[in-house]
Amino acid sequence: MSFLGFLLLGLIAGAIAKLILPGRQGGGWLITLLLGVVGALLGGFLGGLLFHVGYNGFFSLQSWIIAIVGSLIVLIVYGAITGRRSRV
């Protein structure tokens, strides 16, 4: 997968993760892009480590599921960190 394709996958996966996760998350499109790309990397790492699967290309359903699940994990962690910081 090309670098621009990976960025686009991360952006869309981050946006889908924000739609799936209930509640209000802060951050604009730049934060969504960063969380999505980090989530896609995390999902690819965990998918390869635990299930021996990886990215097969931009249009592969497996790649999208890995990226979205990784983005959900990163978004939950990000929400826990920023939520705790805003209350203090």
Buried (B, 14 or more C-beta within 10 A) or exposed (E): BEEEBBBBBBBBBBBBBBEEBEEEBEBEEEBBBBBBBBBBBBBBEBBEEEEEBBBEEBEBEBBBBBBBBBBBBBBBBBBEEBEEEEEE
